[in-house]
Amino acid sequence: MTADPVERARKLDCATLSDALDRLGIAGVCHGIKPRDHGFRLAGRAYTVLYGPVDPVNPGTVGDYIDDLGPGDVAVLDNGGREDCTVWGDILTQFAHARGLGGTVIDGPCRDVHLCLSLGYPVYSRSYSMRTGKDRVQVDAVQVPVNIGDARVRPGDLMVGDSDGVVVIPREREEEVLSVAETIQAAEDRIRAAVAGGLSIAEARRQENYHSLQSRKAKEEAS
């Protein structure tokens, strides 16, 4: 087994991780955040950015934080779910791709979608549009807790995305979540093999006690 949590997460799909989060009672699904291409995948540590309305007295910037991110980091942008302006476009995509970032997750729209598609750089967002965020929003803070699709994301949390969307795994519980997800995945693999061998789905699931794997742990079981 690979010890690195990011590499372990990369081998798991978001559906399995969502089941593990449910099992542990962790709200980690970023609702409404979708890939701009269903072939995109991401796994990496969150670098968080919080946006707010532009300050008319001391206006800030929209994207200079990007200089502080390194290879494998995931830019996690909380634009409050607003749909009237973007905070990510082609220049940021080009820079992020060249620097080897793990991807970008936005609670809000992105723009210049064509470039992330042509480069294969994974962008996950609530939507896409063309209207700039310049003079409309600004960076209020970086590396602070943010909300993405009703899920709390803290700096350094593990972000995982695939064709179904994005989940966040709290850093302090990632070993627990990954272990449960790996157990679920192994059980599902055995079920597929059993069904391929002629067993009914119902019997294969009973053998693996499958439904209990997706049910929330009782407090005494979790302790």
Secondary structure, 3 states (H helix, E strand, C coil): CCCCHHHHHHCCCHHHHHHHHHHHCCCCECCCCEECCCCCCEEEEEEEEEEEECCCCCCCCCCHHHHHCCCCCEEEEECCCCCCCCCCCHHHHHHHHHHCCCEEEEEEEECCHHHHHHHCCCEEEEEECCCCCCCCEEEEEECCCEEECCEEECCCCEEEEECCEEEEECHHHHHHHHHHHHHHHHHHHHHHHHHHCCCCHHHHHHHHCHHHHCCCCCHHHHC
